[in-house]
Amino acid sequence: QVQLVESGGGSVQSGGSLRLSCGVSGDRYSTYCMGWFRQAPGKEREGVAGINGGSSITDYADSVKGRFIISRDNAKKTLYLQMNSLKPEDAAMYYCAAAIGGSWDGPRAERSYNFWGQGTQVTVTA
């Protein structure tokens, strides 16, 4: 069973930065496509960014392009999301997810991922 544990959330002023981390168990982490998702109260979960195993392919939601950077360290089995120029609308619970086998519907499609972390809260104050 693969487990994912997010950390790094918190409260930040608008314009500030945060770096989220996601530690992943499993022997084949470098083969997993990984993604970051977020869900704000009353809204559907949204795919924020995705990355392939070798970090050669990344994909971002339009709302975060140019501000967020997804990366991974396969030796440390850790996924990151560097969030810069944060806006109040970025406030949400952020989840990391792993795609291990199964069907593939794109790097930011929820259906592509079958293992999820418990989430870390990001609050952005104006």
C-alpha positions in Angstrom: 0.0 0.0 0.0 1.4 3.4 -1.0 1.1 6.2 1.5 1.3 9.9 0.9 1.8 12.6 3.5 1.6 16.3 2.8 3.2 19.1 4.8 4.1 22.7 4.5 0.7 24.3 4.5 -0.1 27.3 6.6 -1.2 30.9 6.5 0.5 33.5 4.3 -0.3 37.0 3.2 -1.3 37.7 -0.3 1.8 37.9 -2.5 3.7 35.6 -0.3 5.1 32.1 -0.9 4.8 28.6 0.5 6.4 25.3 -0.4 4.4 22.1 0.0 6.0 18.7 0.3 4.6 15.3 -0.1 6.5 12.2 1.2 5.6 9.0 -0.6 6.2 5.4 0.4 6.6 2.7 -2.1 9.6 1.1 -3.9 8.9 2.4 -7.3 8.3 6.1 -6.6 10.3 7.2 -9.7 7.8 5.5 -11.9 4.8 7.2 -10.5 3.2 10.2 -12.2 2.3 12.6 -9.4 -0.1 15.5 -9.1 -1.2 18.3 -6.8 -4.9 19.0 -6.4 -6.8 21.6 -4.3 -10.3 21.9 -3.0 -11.8 25.1 -1.6 -15.0 25.0 0.5 -18.1 24.6 -1.7 -16.0 23.9 -4.8 -15.0 20.8 -6.7 -11.5 19.5 -6.4 -9.2 21.0 -9.0 -6.1 19.7 -10.6 -3.3 22.2 -10.0 -0.2 20.6 -11.4 1.1 17.2 -12.6 4.6 15.8 -13.3 5.8 12.5 -14.8 8.3 10.2 -13.2 11.4 11.6 -14.8 10.3 15.2 -14.3 10.5 15.8 -18.1 6.8 16.7 -18.4 4.9 19.1 -16.2 1.4 20.5 -16.6 -0.3 23.4 -14.8 -3.7 24.8 -14.5 -4.0 28.2 -16.2 -4.8 29.8 -12.8 -1.4 28.9 -11.4 0.9 29.0 -14.5 3.9 31.3 -13.9 3.4 31.3 -10.1 3.5 27.6 -9.0 6.3 25.1 -9.7 5.9 21.3 -9.3 9.0 19.3 -8.8 10.1 16.0 -7.4 13.2 14.4 -5.8 13.1 10.7 -6.6 16.0 9.9 -4.3 14.0 11.4 -1.4 10.7 10.1 -2.6 9.2 13.5 -2.2 7.0 15.7 -4.4 7.0 19.5 -4.0 4.8 22.5 -5.0 6.5 25.9 -4.8 3.7 28.5 -4.6 4.7 32.1 -5.3 2.6 35.3 -5.6 -0.2 33.7 -3.7 -3.7 35.1 -4.0 -6.7 34.8 -1.7 -8.3 32.5 -4.4 -5.4 30.0 -3.9 -6.7 29.2 -0.4 -7.8 25.6 -0.2 -6.9 22.2 1.1 -4.1 20.9 -1.1 -3.7 17.2 -1.8 -0.9 15.2 -3.5 -1.8 12.2 -5.5 0.0 9.3 -7.2 -1.0 7.5 -10.4 0.0 3.9 -10.1 -1.4 1.7 -12.9 -5.0 2.2 -13.7 -6.4 4.4 -16.4 -4.8 7.6 -17.5 -6.9 10.6 -18.2 -4.2 13.3 -18.1 -1.9 14.8 -15.5 -4.5 17.0 -13.8 -7.5 14.7 -14.1 -8.7 13.3 -10.8 -9.5 10.0 -12.4 -5.9 9.4 -13.3 -4.9 9.1 -9.6 -5.6 6.2 -7.3 -3.6 7.1 -4.2 -4.1 10.3 -2.2 -2.7 12.1 0.8 -4.8 13.5 3.6 -4.3 17.1 2.6 -2.6 20.3 4.0 -4.4 23.5 4.4 -3.3 26.7 2.7 -4.8 30.0 3.9 -4.1 33.3 2.1 -5.0 36.6 3.8 -5.6 39.7 1.8 
